[in-house]
Amino acid sequence: MASLSSHHSAPPTRGILLRLVLGLLVVGGAYLIFEFGRIQGGYDLLSAASERQVFEDRIGELEAEIIALNEQKALLETHREIDREAYTQVEASLTELQAKIQEQQDAISFYRGIVSPADGNAGLRVQDFRLSRNGSEREFSVRLVLVQAMKHDRKVTGDVVLRVAGFENGEEKSYTYSDLKPEDADTKWVFSFRYFQDFDRELILPDGFTPERITVAVESRTRSISSIEESFNWAPSQG
């Protein structure tokens, strides 16, 4: 009968543990050799850690500065918007003030023309005449202001006769206000005033007619007050 062997094999877990311990010793030794080599080469692990902390602190300071600068930038942009709005308001107020000053100056010039005109001549006169284009290509507006200069002891009455001269089909042609007025407008153009009177009238030009000049005849029916007539180039402004 064969005798049983007294030799037993080692449990497998003991061999695994032994290999792990050997592996750790190898890695640990290698790291110590690596650190020793770096120290020998002038590398100090503690110094490196200290330097890294310095850099991290500096990065934190720079990030804080960036935040502060962004806040300052936002504040400056807000101030710039406020300054721009204030400037716009001042500019608008200045423009409005200049318009009011111009309006007052125009009013002074207007009444001066009634009371004491520059040429010193009394009687009827055209104080203002403006021609402007309406929405349609053939439609225009006429603004006329008549005054009686210097002498205002009596009312002056009469009629305005307006004529537009130009060319039609290559030939000279002239139209009166009654030819050019809108259908619902009054044919008569009567005035009656002591100081001044203003009018707004509409004109519609016939197709094919090219205007050149417009004549305004102010025909007085008041004795001792003479009639006048003035002619203007056809130069309308945009309405």
C-alpha positions in Angstrom: 0.0 0.0 0.0 1.4 3.3 -1.1 2.2 5.7 1.7 0.6 9.2 1.6 3.0 12.1 1.0 3.5 14.3 4.0 4.1 17.5 1.8 1.1 19.9 1.4 1.0 22.7 -1.3 0.8 26.4 -0.1 -2.6 28.0 -0.4 -2.8 30.1 -3.6 -3.7 33.3 -1.6 -0.4 33.4 0.1 1.4 33.5 -3.3 -0.7 36.4 -4.5 0.0 38.4 -1.3 3.7 37.7 -1.7 3.7 39.0 -5.2 1.8 42.1 -4.2 4.2 42.9 -1.4 7.2 42.4 -3.8 5.5 44.7 -6.4 4.9 47.4 -3.8 8.5 47.1 -2.6 9.7 47.5 -6.2 7.5 50.5 -6.9 8.4 52.1 -3.6 12.1 51.6 -4.2 11.8 53.0 -7.7 10.0 56.1 -6.4 12.7 56.6 -3.7 15.4 56.3 -6.3 13.5 58.8 -8.6 13.1 61.3 -5.8 16.7 60.8 -4.7 17.8 61.5 -8.3 15.7 64.7 -8.4 17.1 65.9 -5.1 20.6 65.2 -6.4 19.7 67.2 -9.5 18.7 70.2 -7.4 15.0 69.5 -7.2 13.4 70.1 -3.8 10.0 68.6 -3.4 9.1 71.0 -0.6 10.3 74.0 -2.5 8.3 72.9 -5.5 5.2 72.6 -3.4 5.8 76.1 -2.0 6.3 77.6 -5.4 3.1 75.9 -6.7 1.2 77.5 -3.7 2.7 80.9 -4.7 1.5 80.5 -8.2 -2.0 79.4 -7.1 -2.2 82.4 -4.8 -1.2 84.7 -7.7 -3.7 83.1 -10.0 -6.4 83.8 -7.3 -5.3 87.4 -7.1 -5.4 87.8 -10.9 -8.9 86.3 -11.1 -10.0 88.7 -8.4 -8.5 91.6 -10.4 -10.3 90.4 -13.5 -13.6 90.4 -11.6 -13.0 93.9 -10.3 -12.1 95.2 -13.8 -15.2 93.7 -15.3 -17.3 95.4 -12.6 -15.5 98.7 -13.3 -16.1 98.2 -17.0 -19.8 97.6 -16.5 -20.0 100.7 -14.3 -18.2 102.9 -16.9 -20.5 101.6 -19.6 -23.5 102.5 -17.4 -22.1 106.0 -16.9 -21.4 106.3 -20.6 -25.0 105.4 -21.4 -26.2 108.0 -18.8 -23.9 110.6 -20.3 -25.0 109.8 -23.8 -28.7 110.2 -22.8 -28.0 113.4 -20.9 -26.1 114.8 -24.0 -29.0 113.8 -26.2 -31.5 115.6 -23.9 -29.3 118.7 -23.9 -28.9 118.6 -27.7 -32.7 118.2 -28.1 -33.4 121.1 -25.7 -30.8 123.3 -27.5 -32.5 122.5 -30.9 -35.9 123.3 -29.5 -34.6 126.6 -28.0 -33.0 127.5 -31.3 -36.2 126.8 -33.1 -38.1 129.0 -30.7 -35.6 131.8 -31.1 -35.9 131.5 -34.9 -39.6 131.6 -34.6 -39.5 134.8 -32.4 -37.0 136.4 -34.9 -39.4 135.6 -37.8 -42.3 137.0 -35.9 -40.3 140.2 -35.2 -39.3 140.5 -38.8 -42.9 140.0 -39.9 -44.3 142.7 -37.6 -41.4 145.0 -38.5 -42.4 144.6 -42.1 -45.9 145.8 -41.2 -44.9 148.7 -39.0 -41.7 149.9 -40.5 -40.5 148.1 -43.7 -36.9 148.3 -44.7 -37.7 150.3 -47.9 -39.9 152.7 -46.1 -42.8 152.3 -48.5 -46.3 152.2 -47.3 -49.2 150.1 -48.8 -49.8 146.6 -49.9 -47.1 144.1 -50.2 -46.5 140.3 -50.4 -44.8 139.5 -47.1 -44.3 135.8 -47.7 -44.9 133.4 -50.6 -44.1 129.7 -50.5 -44.8 126.9 -53.0 -44.5 123.3 -51.8 -45.2 119.9 -53.4 -48.0 117.8 -52.0 -48.2 114.0 -52.2 -49.1 113.8 -55.8 -46.6 114.8 -58.6 -49.1 117.4 -60.0 -50.5 118.7 -56.7 -49.0 121.8 -55.0 -49.7 124.1 -52.1 -49.4 127.9 -52.1 -48.8 129.9 -48.9 -49.4 133.6 -49.4 -49.1 136.4 -46.7 -50.3 139.9 -47.5 -49.6 142.9 -45.3 -50.4 146.6 -45.3 -47.3 148.4 -44.3 -47.0 151.5 -42.1 -50.6 152.9 -42.6 -53.3 151.0 -40.9 -56.0 153.6 -40.5 -58.3 151.8 -43.0 -59.1 148.3 -44.1 -57.9 147.3 -47.5 -60.1 145.0 -49.7 -59.6 143.4 -53.0 -58.9 140.2 -55.0 -55.9 138.0 -55.5 -55.3 136.9 -59.1 -52.8 134.1 -59.5 -51.4 132.9 -62.8 -49.0 130.1 -63.7 -47.0 130.4 -66.9 -45.1 127.7 -68.6 -45.1 125.4 -71.7 -47.5 122.8 -72.9 -46.8 120.7 -76.0 -43.9 122.9 -76.8 -45.9 126.2 -76.7 -46.3 128.9 -74.1 -49.3 128.4 -71.9 -50.8 130.3 -68.9 -53.4 129.2 -66.4 -55.2 131.2 -63.7 -56.1 130.0 -60.2 -59.6 129.1 -61.3 -58.2 126.7 -63.9 -55.9 125.0 -61.4 -58.0 124.9 -58.2 -59.5 121.6 -56.8 -63.1 121.0 -57.8 -64.5 121.9 -54.3 -62.5 125.1 -53.9 -63.9 128.6 -54.2 -63.1 130.3 -57.4 -62.9 133.8 -55.8 -59.8 134.8 -53.9 -60.9 137.8 -51.8 -58.9 139.6 -49.2 -59.9 142.1 -46.5 -57.6 143.2 -43.7 -56.1 146.1 -41.9 -52.7 144.7 -40.9 -52.2 141.3 -42.6 -53.9 138.2 -44.0 -52.6 134.8 -44.8 -53.9 132.2 -47.3 -53.3 128.6 -48.1 -54.4 127.4 -51.5 -54.1 124.1 -53.5 -53.1 123.9 -57.2 -53.4 120.9 -59.5 -51.4 121.2 -62.8 -52.8 119.7 -66.0 -51.0 116.8 -67.5 -48.3 117.8 -70.1 -47.9 121.3 -68.6 -44.5 122.4 -67.4 -44.7 125.5 -65.1 -41.9 128.2 -65.2 -43.2 131.2 -63.3 -46.0 132.1 -61.0 -47.4 135.6 -60.8 -49.4 137.0 -57.8 -51.5 140.2 -58.6 -53.0 141.8 -55.5 -55.8 144.0 -56.9 -57.0 146.6 -54.4 -60.5 148.0 -54.4 -59.8 150.5 -51.7 -59.2 154.0 -52.9 -55.7 155.5 -52.3 -54.2 152.0 -51.8 -52.5 150.8 -54.9 -52.5 147.3 -56.4 -49.3 145.4 -56.6 -48.0 142.5 -58.6 -45.0 140.1 -58.0 -43.6 137.2 -60.0 -41.7 134.2 -58.7 -39.8 131.4 -60.3 -41.5 128.0 -60.1 -39.4 126.4 -57.4 -41.4 124.3 -55.0 -40.0 122.8 -51.9 -41.0 119.4 -50.5 -44.2 119.6 -48.5 
